Amino acid sequence: MRKPVDQSLGLNPSKLPAQVFRRFVVRSLSRKERLHDAELAWESFGKPGRDPKRLGSVTTSMAGQGGWFPHLKVAQLQDHWDQVVGPAIAAHSTVRSYKEGRLVLQASTPVWATQLTYLIPQLKSTVAARLGMPVTEVVVSGPGSGSGSRGTHAWVRPHRRW
């Protein structure tokens, strides 16, 4: 005759149901905790610290933590360049870069580059106000002197620094 299973495996018959159903008990307890947490969340809905944040405030905090503000300001200046210098000059010039107070502009022709050099004192103050960052130097370059240009051009002085 064979021994009962509980004796052959060395199990205590009084604790056997608890051992078999332990994972179900743990699962039901974790479900009860989740339901309780969900109920508490509904009770505290709308209270300070629980309100959802607007997308604008979330992206602003991400930009601030990631150091994106200078790049965003330059992109904004490029998008609104016509409001800074006027539509006629903006049609013949672009903002190339801004780094550590140095603003680089590119004109479509030498004539427009000369026109921009006359505006440098006004541009410094206007652009500094728009960017919210200091502009210590404005560099005006003519056609072909920017990045990606090939060949030589008749215009000898591609950069004017003030």
PyMOL CGO cylinders between C-alpha atoms (Angstrom):
from pymol import cmd
from pymol.cgo import CYLINDER

trace = [
    CYLINDER, 0.00, 0.00, 0.00, 1.19, 3.45, -0.85, 0.3, 1, 1, 1, 1, 1, 1,
    CYLINDER, 1.19, 3.45, -0.85, 1.52, 6.36, 1.53, 0.3, 1, 1, 1, 1, 1, 1,
    CYLINDER, 1.52, 6.36, 1.53, -0.74, 9.36, 1.09, 0.3, 1, 1, 1, 1, 1, 1,
    CYLINDER, -0.74, 9.36, 1.09, 0.74, 12.12, -1.07, 0.3, 1, 1, 1, 1, 1, 1,
    CYLINDER, 0.74, 12.12, -1.07, 1.04, 14.61, 1.77, 0.3, 1, 1, 1, 1, 1, 1,
    CYLINDER, 1.04, 14.61, 1.77, 3.07, 12.14, 3.80, 0.3, 1, 1, 1, 1, 1, 1,
    CYLINDER, 3.07, 12.14, 3.80, 5.28, 11.10, 0.88, 0.3, 1, 1, 1, 1, 1, 1,
    CYLINDER, 5.28, 11.10, 0.88, 6.06, 14.77, 0.08, 0.3, 1, 1, 1, 1, 1, 1,
    CYLINDER, 6.06, 14.77, 0.08, 6.37, 15.75, 3.71, 0.3, 1, 1, 1, 1, 1, 1,
    CYLINDER, 6.37, 15.75, 3.71, 3.52, 18.26, 3.62, 0.3, 1, 1, 1, 1, 1, 1,
    CYLINDER, 3.52, 18.26, 3.62, 1.44, 19.31, 6.57, 0.3, 1, 1, 1, 1, 1, 1,
    CYLINDER, 1.44, 19.31, 6.57, -2.23, 18.59, 5.69, 0.3, 1, 1, 1, 1, 1, 1,
    CYLINDER, -2.23, 18.59, 5.69, -3.45, 21.55, 7.74, 0.3, 1, 1, 1, 1, 1, 1,
    CYLINDER, -3.45, 21.55, 7.74, -1.23, 23.96, 5.78, 0.3, 1, 1, 1, 1, 1, 1,
    CYLINDER, -1.23, 23.96, 5.78, -1.77, 22.41, 2.37, 0.3, 1, 1, 1, 1, 1, 1,
    CYLINDER, -1.77, 22.41, 2.37, -4.72, 24.62, 1.28, 0.3, 1, 1, 1, 1, 1, 1,
    CYLINDER, -4.72, 24.62, 1.28, -2.78, 27.75, 2.27, 0.3, 1, 1, 1, 1, 1, 1,
    CYLINDER, -2.78, 27.75, 2.27, 0.21, 26.66, 0.20, 0.3, 1, 1, 1, 1, 1, 1,
    CYLINDER, 0.21, 26.66, 0.20, -1.87, 25.79, -2.83, 0.3, 1, 1, 1, 1, 1, 1,
    CYLINDER, -1.87, 25.79, -2.83, -3.91, 28.97, -2.79, 0.3, 1, 1, 1, 1, 1, 1,
    CYLINDER, -3.91, 28.97, -2.79, -1.13, 31.38, -1.68, 0.3, 1, 1, 1, 1, 1, 1,
    CYLINDER, -1.13, 31.38, -1.68, -0.61, 32.94, -5.13, 0.3, 1, 1, 1, 1, 1, 1,
    CYLINDER, -0.61, 32.94, -5.13, -4.36, 33.49, -5.50, 0.3, 1, 1, 1, 1, 1, 1,
    CYLINDER, -4.36, 33.49, -5.50, -4.47, 35.21, -2.11, 0.3, 1, 1, 1, 1, 1, 1,
    CYLINDER, -4.47, 35.21, -2.11, -1.49, 37.42, -3.00, 0.3, 1, 1, 1, 1, 1, 1,
    CYLINDER, -1.49, 37.42, -3.00, -3.10, 38.29, -6.31, 0.3, 1, 1, 1, 1, 1, 1,
    CYLINDER, -3.10, 38.29, -6.31, -6.41, 39.21, -4.71, 0.3, 1, 1, 1, 1, 1, 1,
    CYLINDER, -6.41, 39.21, -4.71, -4.63, 41.36, -2.11, 0.3, 1, 1, 1, 1, 1, 1,
    CYLINDER, -4.63, 41.36, -2.11, -2.71, 43.26, -4.78, 0.3, 1, 1, 1, 1, 1, 1,
    CYLINDER, -2.71, 43.26, -4.78, -6.00, 43.76, -6.67, 0.3, 1, 1, 1, 1, 1, 1,
    CYLINDER, -6.00, 43.76, -6.67, -7.62, 45.10, -3.49, 0.3, 1, 1, 1, 1, 1, 1,
    CYLINDER, -7.62, 45.10, -3.49, -4.69, 47.50, -3.06, 0.3, 1, 1, 1, 1, 1, 1,
    CYLINDER, -4.69, 47.50, -3.06, -4.99, 48.69, -6.67, 0.3, 1, 1, 1, 1, 1, 1,
    CYLINDER, -4.99, 48.69, -6.67, -8.74, 49.27, -6.26, 0.3, 1, 1, 1, 1, 1, 1,
    CYLINDER, -8.74, 49.27, -6.26, -8.12, 51.13, -3.02, 0.3, 1, 1, 1, 1, 1, 1,
    CYLINDER, -8.12, 51.13, -3.02, -5.43, 53.31, -4.69, 0.3, 1, 1, 1, 1, 1, 1,
    CYLINDER, -5.43, 53.31, -4.69, -7.76, 54.03, -7.59, 0.3, 1, 1, 1, 1, 1, 1,
    CYLINDER, -7.76, 54.03, -7.59, -10.52, 55.04, -5.17, 0.3, 1, 1, 1, 1, 1, 1,
    CYLINDER, -10.52, 55.04, -5.17, -8.12, 57.38, -3.33, 0.3, 1, 1, 1, 1, 1, 1,
    CYLINDER, -8.12, 57.38, -3.33, -7.07, 58.91, -6.65, 0.3, 1, 1, 1, 1, 1, 1,
    CYLINDER, -7.07, 58.91, -6.65, -10.70, 59.68, -7.50, 0.3, 1, 1, 1, 1, 1, 1,
    CYLINDER, -10.70, 59.68, -7.50, -11.26, 61.21, -4.07, 0.3, 1, 1, 1, 1, 1, 1,
    CYLINDER, -11.26, 61.21, -4.07, -8.24, 63.52, -4.46, 0.3, 1, 1, 1, 1, 1, 1,
    CYLINDER, -8.24, 63.52, -4.46, -9.03, 64.45, -8.08, 0.3, 1, 1, 1, 1, 1, 1,
    CYLINDER, -9.03, 64.45, -8.08, -8.87, 68.21, -8.63, 0.3, 1, 1, 1, 1, 1, 1,
    CYLINDER, -8.87, 68.21, -8.63, -7.00, 68.97, -5.44, 0.3, 1, 1, 1, 1, 1, 1,
    CYLINDER, -7.00, 68.97, -5.44, -3.71, 70.92, -5.62, 0.3, 1, 1, 1, 1, 1, 1,
    CYLINDER, -3.71, 70.92, -5.62, -0.88, 68.86, -7.02, 0.3, 1, 1, 1, 1, 1, 1,
    CYLINDER, -0.88, 68.86, -7.02, -3.23, 66.45, -8.77, 0.3, 1, 1, 1, 1, 1, 1,
    CYLINDER, -3.23, 66.45, -8.77, -4.41, 68.64, -11.64, 0.3, 1, 1, 1, 1, 1, 1,
    CYLINDER, -4.41, 68.64, -11.64, -3.21, 67.65, -15.09, 0.3, 1, 1, 1, 1, 1, 1,
    CYLINDER, -3.21, 67.65, -15.09, -0.64, 70.00, -16.56, 0.3, 1, 1, 1, 1, 1, 1,
    CYLINDER, -0.64, 70.00, -16.56, -1.07, 71.80, -19.84, 0.3, 1, 1, 1, 1, 1, 1,
    CYLINDER, -1.07, 71.80, -19.84, 1.09, 70.73, -22.76, 0.3, 1, 1, 1, 1, 1, 1,
    CYLINDER, 1.09, 70.73, -22.76, 2.67, 74.18, -23.01, 0.3, 1, 1, 1, 1, 1, 1,
    CYLINDER, 2.67, 74.18, -23.01, 3.88, 74.12, -19.41, 0.3, 1, 1, 1, 1, 1, 1,
    CYLINDER, 3.88, 74.12, -19.41, 5.26, 70.61, -19.81, 0.3, 1, 1, 1, 1, 1, 1,
    CYLINDER, 5.26, 70.61, -19.81, 7.22, 71.51, -22.97, 0.3, 1, 1, 1, 1, 1, 1,
    CYLINDER, 7.22, 71.51, -22.97, 8.45, 74.74, -21.36, 0.3, 1, 1, 1, 1, 1, 1,
    CYLINDER, 8.45, 74.74, -21.36, 9.83, 72.83, -18.40, 0.3, 1, 1, 1, 1, 1, 1,
    CYLINDER, 9.83, 72.83, -18.40, 11.43, 70.27, -20.73, 0.3, 1, 1, 1, 1, 1, 1,
    CYLINDER, 11.43, 70.27, -20.73, 13.03, 73.03, -22.79, 0.3, 1, 1, 1, 1, 1, 1,
    CYLINDER, 13.03, 73.03, -22.79, 14.34, 74.72, -19.66, 0.3, 1, 1, 1, 1, 1, 1,
    CYLINDER, 14.34, 74.72, -19.66, 15.85, 71.55, -18.28, 0.3, 1, 1, 1, 1, 1, 1,
    CYLINDER, 15.85, 71.55, -18.28, 17.33, 70.51, -21.63, 0.3, 1, 1, 1, 1, 1, 1,
    CYLINDER, 17.33, 70.51, -21.63, 18.95, 73.86, -22.42, 0.3, 1, 1, 1, 1, 1, 1,
    CYLINDER, 18.95, 73.86, -22.42, 16.86, 74.36, -25.55, 0.3, 1, 1, 1, 1, 1, 1,
    CYLINDER, 16.86, 74.36, -25.55, 15.92, 78.01, -24.94, 0.3, 1, 1, 1, 1, 1, 1,
    CYLINDER, 15.92, 78.01, -24.94, 18.76, 79.65, -26.91, 0.3, 1, 1, 1, 1, 1, 1,
    CYLINDER, 18.76, 79.65, -26.91, 18.04, 77.45, -29.93, 0.3, 1, 1, 1, 1, 1, 1,
    CYLINDER, 18.04, 77.45, -29.93, 14.31, 78.10, -29.70, 0.3, 1, 1, 1, 1, 1, 1,
    CYLINDER, 14.31, 78.10, -29.70, 14.89, 81.85, -29.46, 0.3, 1, 1, 1, 1, 1, 1,
    CYLINDER, 14.89, 81.85, -29.46, 17.09, 81.83, -32.58, 0.3, 1, 1, 1, 1, 1, 1,
    CYLINDER, 17.09, 81.83, -32.58, 14.48, 79.78, -34.46, 0.3, 1, 1, 1, 1, 1, 1,
    CYLINDER, 14.48, 79.78, -34.46, 11.85, 82.29, -33.38, 0.3, 1, 1, 1, 1, 1, 1,
    CYLINDER, 11.85, 82.29, -33.38, 14.06, 85.14, -34.62, 0.3, 1, 1, 1, 1, 1, 1,
    CYLINDER, 14.06, 85.14, -34.62, 14.49, 83.37, -37.96, 0.3, 1, 1, 1, 1, 1, 1,
    CYLINDER, 14.49, 83.37, -37.96, 10.73, 82.91, -38.28, 0.3, 1, 1, 1, 1, 1, 1,
    CYLINDER, 10.73, 82.91, -38.28, 9.98, 86.55, -37.46, 0.3, 1, 1, 1, 1, 1, 1,
    CYLINDER, 9.98, 86.55, -37.46, 12.96, 88.16, -39.19, 0.3, 1, 1, 1, 1, 1, 1,
    CYLINDER, 12.96, 88.16, -39.19, 10.64, 90.27, -41.37, 0.3, 1, 1, 1, 1, 1, 1,
    CYLINDER, 10.64, 90.27, -41.37, 9.19, 91.90, -38.24, 0.3, 1, 1, 1, 1, 1, 1,
    CYLINDER, 9.19, 91.90, -38.24, 12.67, 92.85, -37.04, 0.3, 1, 1, 1, 1, 1, 1,
    CYLINDER, 12.67, 92.85, -37.04, 14.15, 94.36, -40.22, 0.3, 1, 1, 1, 1, 1, 1,
    CYLINDER, 14.15, 94.36, -40.22, 11.08, 94.86, -42.38, 0.3, 1, 1, 1, 1, 1, 1,
    CYLINDER, 11.08, 94.86, -42.38, 9.82, 92.84, -45.34, 0.3, 1, 1, 1, 1, 1, 1,
    CYLINDER, 9.82, 92.84, -45.34, 12.14, 94.38, -47.96, 0.3, 1, 1, 1, 1, 1, 1,
    CYLINDER, 12.14, 94.38, -47.96, 15.38, 93.64, -46.11, 0.3, 1, 1, 1, 1, 1, 1,
    CYLINDER, 15.38, 93.64, -46.11, 14.08, 90.28, -44.83, 0.3, 1, 1, 1, 1, 1, 1,
    CYLINDER, 14.08, 90.28, -44.83, 13.46, 89.18, -48.41, 0.3, 1, 1, 1, 1, 1, 1,
    CYLINDER, 13.46, 89.18, -48.41, 17.19, 89.59, -49.10, 0.3, 1, 1, 1, 1, 1, 1,
    CYLINDER, 17.19, 89.59, -49.10, 18.73, 88.44, -45.79, 0.3, 1, 1, 1, 1, 1, 1,
    CYLINDER, 18.73, 88.44, -45.79, 18.56, 85.57, -43.33, 0.3, 1, 1, 1, 1, 1, 1,
    CYLINDER, 18.56, 85.57, -43.33, 19.70, 84.78, -39.81, 0.3, 1, 1, 1, 1, 1, 1,
    CYLINDER, 19.70, 84.78, -39.81, 22.40, 82.11, -40.00, 0.3, 1, 1, 1, 1, 1, 1,
    CYLINDER, 22.40, 82.11, -40.00, 23.34, 81.57, -36.36, 0.3, 1, 1, 1, 1, 1, 1,
    CYLINDER, 23.34, 81.57, -36.36, 23.69, 82.98, -32.88, 0.3, 1, 1, 1, 1, 1, 1,
    CYLINDER, 23.69, 82.98, -32.88, 26.35, 81.74, -30.50, 0.3, 1, 1, 1, 1, 1, 1,
    CYLINDER, 26.35, 81.74, -30.50, 27.74, 83.37, -27.36, 0.3, 1, 1, 1, 1, 1, 1,
    CYLINDER, 27.74, 83.37, -27.36, 26.59, 86.86, -28.31, 0.3, 1, 1, 1, 1, 1, 1,
    CYLINDER, 26.59, 86.86, -28.31, 27.68, 86.62, -31.95, 0.3, 1, 1, 1, 1, 1, 1,
    CYLINDER, 27.68, 86.62, -31.95, 24.86, 86.94, -34.49, 0.3, 1, 1, 1, 1, 1, 1,
    CYLINDER, 24.86, 86.94, -34.49, 25.64, 85.91, -38.07, 0.3, 1, 1, 1, 1, 1, 1,
    CYLINDER, 25.64, 85.91, -38.07, 23.48, 87.26, -40.89, 0.3, 1, 1, 1, 1, 1, 1,
    CYLINDER, 23.48, 87.26, -40.89, 23.71, 86.44, -44.58, 0.3, 1, 1, 1, 1, 1, 1,
    CYLINDER, 23.71, 86.44, -44.58, 22.61, 88.78, -47.36, 0.3, 1, 1, 1, 1, 1, 1,
    CYLINDER, 22.61, 88.78, -47.36, 21.63, 87.73, -50.87, 0.3, 1, 1, 1, 1, 1, 1,
    CYLINDER, 21.63, 87.73, -50.87, 23.87, 90.34, -52.59, 0.3, 1, 1, 1, 1, 1, 1,
    CYLINDER, 23.87, 90.34, -52.59, 26.76, 92.60, -51.63, 0.3, 1, 1, 1, 1, 1, 1,
    CYLINDER, 26.76, 92.60, -51.63, 24.42, 95.60, -51.85, 0.3, 1, 1, 1, 1, 1, 1,
    CYLINDER, 24.42, 95.60, -51.85, 22.09, 94.13, -49.26, 0.3, 1, 1, 1, 1, 1, 1,
    CYLINDER, 22.09, 94.13, -49.26, 25.08, 93.20, -47.08, 0.3, 1, 1, 1, 1, 1, 1,
    CYLINDER, 25.08, 93.20, -47.08, 26.14, 96.84, -47.15, 0.3, 1, 1, 1, 1, 1, 1,
    CYLINDER, 26.14, 96.84, -47.15, 22.61, 97.91, -46.25, 0.3, 1, 1, 1, 1, 1, 1,
    CYLINDER, 22.61, 97.91, -46.25, 22.64, 95.54, -43.29, 0.3, 1, 1, 1, 1, 1, 1,
    CYLINDER, 22.64, 95.54, -43.29, 25.98, 96.87, -42.05, 0.3, 1, 1, 1, 1, 1, 1,
    CYLINDER, 25.98, 96.87, -42.05, 24.41, 100.32, -41.78, 0.3, 1, 1, 1, 1, 1, 1,
    CYLINDER, 24.41, 100.32, -41.78, 21.68, 98.81, -39.60, 0.3, 1, 1, 1, 1, 1, 1,
    CYLINDER, 21.68, 98.81, -39.60, 24.00, 96.96, -37.20, 0.3, 1, 1, 1, 1, 1, 1,
    CYLINDER, 24.00, 96.96, -37.20, 23.65, 99.39, -34.25, 0.3, 1, 1, 1, 1, 1, 1,
    CYLINDER, 23.65, 99.39, -34.25, 19.85, 99.20, -34.46, 0.3, 1, 1, 1, 1, 1, 1,
    CYLINDER, 19.85, 99.20, -34.46, 19.93, 95.45, -35.03, 0.3, 1, 1, 1, 1, 1, 1,
    CYLINDER, 19.93, 95.45, -35.03, 21.98, 94.88, -31.90, 0.3, 1, 1, 1, 1, 1, 1,
    CYLINDER, 21.98, 94.88, -31.90, 19.40, 96.48, -29.64, 0.3, 1, 1, 1, 1, 1, 1,
    CYLINDER, 19.40, 96.48, -29.64, 16.33, 95.14, -31.46, 0.3, 1, 1, 1, 1, 1, 1,
    CYLINDER, 16.33, 95.14, -31.46, 17.62, 91.57, -31.70, 0.3, 1, 1, 1, 1, 1, 1,
    CYLINDER, 17.62, 91.57, -31.70, 18.85, 91.62, -28.09, 0.3, 1, 1, 1, 1, 1, 1,
    CYLINDER, 18.85, 91.62, -28.09, 15.35, 92.66, -27.01, 0.3, 1, 1, 1, 1, 1, 1,
    CYLINDER, 15.35, 92.66, -27.01, 13.75, 89.94, -29.16, 0.3, 1, 1, 1, 1, 1, 1,
    CYLINDER, 13.75, 89.94, -29.16, 16.13, 87.16, -28.09, 0.3, 1, 1, 1, 1, 1, 1,
    CYLINDER, 16.13, 87.16, -28.09, 16.32, 88.18, -24.49, 0.3, 1, 1, 1, 1, 1, 1,
    CYLINDER, 16.32, 88.18, -24.49, 20.04, 87.46, -24.77, 0.3, 1, 1, 1, 1, 1, 1,
    CYLINDER, 20.04, 87.46, -24.77, 22.97, 89.85, -25.32, 0.3, 1, 1, 1, 1, 1, 1,
    CYLINDER, 22.97, 89.85, -25.32, 24.21, 90.56, -28.85, 0.3, 1, 1, 1, 1, 1, 1,
    CYLINDER, 24.21, 90.56, -28.85, 27.83, 91.67, -28.64, 0.3, 1, 1, 1, 1, 1, 1,
    CYLINDER, 27.83, 91.67, -28.64, 28.78, 91.22, -32.29, 0.3, 1, 1, 1, 1, 1, 1,
    CYLINDER, 28.78, 91.22, -32.29, 26.89, 91.18, -35.57, 0.3, 1, 1, 1, 1, 1, 1,
    CYLINDER, 26.89, 91.18, -35.57, 28.60, 89.58, -38.58, 0.3, 1, 1, 1, 1, 1, 1,
    CYLINDER, 28.60, 89.58, -38.58, 27.14, 90.26, -42.01, 0.3, 1, 1, 1, 1, 1, 1,
    CYLINDER, 27.14, 90.26, -42.01, 28.19, 87.97, -44.82, 0.3, 1, 1, 1, 1, 1, 1,
    CYLINDER, 28.19, 87.97, -44.82, 27.42, 88.16, -48.48, 0.3, 1, 1, 1, 1, 1, 1,
    CYLINDER, 27.42, 88.16, -48.48, 26.45, 85.48, -50.97, 0.3, 1, 1, 1, 1, 1, 1,
    CYLINDER, 26.45, 85.48, -50.97, 28.68, 82.42, -51.11, 0.3, 1, 1, 1, 1, 1, 1,
    CYLINDER, 28.68, 82.42, -51.11, 30.38, 83.11, -47.81, 0.3, 1, 1, 1, 1, 1, 1,
    CYLINDER, 30.38, 83.11, -47.81, 27.98, 81.01, -45.77, 0.3, 1, 1, 1, 1, 1, 1,
    CYLINDER, 27.98, 81.01, -45.77, 28.19, 77.31, -45.19, 0.3, 1, 1, 1, 1, 1, 1,
    CYLINDER, 28.19, 77.31, -45.19, 27.97, 75.07, -48.21, 0.3, 1, 1, 1, 1, 1, 1,
    CYLINDER, 27.97, 75.07, -48.21, 29.16, 77.64, -50.75, 0.3, 1, 1, 1, 1, 1, 1,
    CYLINDER, 29.16, 77.64, -50.75, 31.39, 76.56, -53.59, 0.3, 1, 1, 1, 1, 1, 1,
    CYLINDER, 31.39, 76.56, -53.59, 33.74, 78.54, -55.76, 0.3, 1, 1, 1, 1, 1, 1,
    CYLINDER, 33.74, 78.54, -55.76, 34.91, 82.10, -55.47, 0.3, 1, 1, 1, 1, 1, 1,
    CYLINDER, 34.91, 82.10, -55.47, 32.88, 85.22, -55.92, 0.3, 1, 1, 1, 1, 1, 1,
    CYLINDER, 32.88, 85.22, -55.92, 33.76, 88.66, -57.16, 0.3, 1, 1, 1, 1, 1, 1,
    CYLINDER, 33.76, 88.66, -57.16, 32.94, 90.18, -53.81, 0.3, 1, 1, 1, 1, 1, 1,
    CYLINDER, 32.94, 90.18, -53.81, 36.22, 90.31, -51.88, 0.3, 1, 1, 1, 1, 1, 1,
    CYLINDER, 36.22, 90.31, -51.88, 34.96, 91.27, -48.40, 0.3, 1, 1, 1, 1, 1, 1,
    CYLINDER, 34.96, 91.27, -48.40, 32.46, 88.63, -47.33, 0.3, 1, 1, 1, 1, 1, 1,
    CYLINDER, 32.46, 88.63, -47.33, 32.46, 89.61, -43.62, 0.3, 1, 1, 1, 1, 1, 1,
    CYLINDER, 32.46, 89.61, -43.62, 31.97, 92.92, -41.90, 0.3, 1, 1, 1, 1, 1, 1,
    CYLINDER, 31.97, 92.92, -41.90, 32.37, 93.00, -38.14, 0.3, 1, 1, 1, 1, 1, 1,
    CYLINDER, 32.37, 93.00, -38.14, 31.33, 95.83, -35.92, 0.3, 1, 1, 1, 1, 1, 1,
]
cmd.load_cgo(trace, "trace")
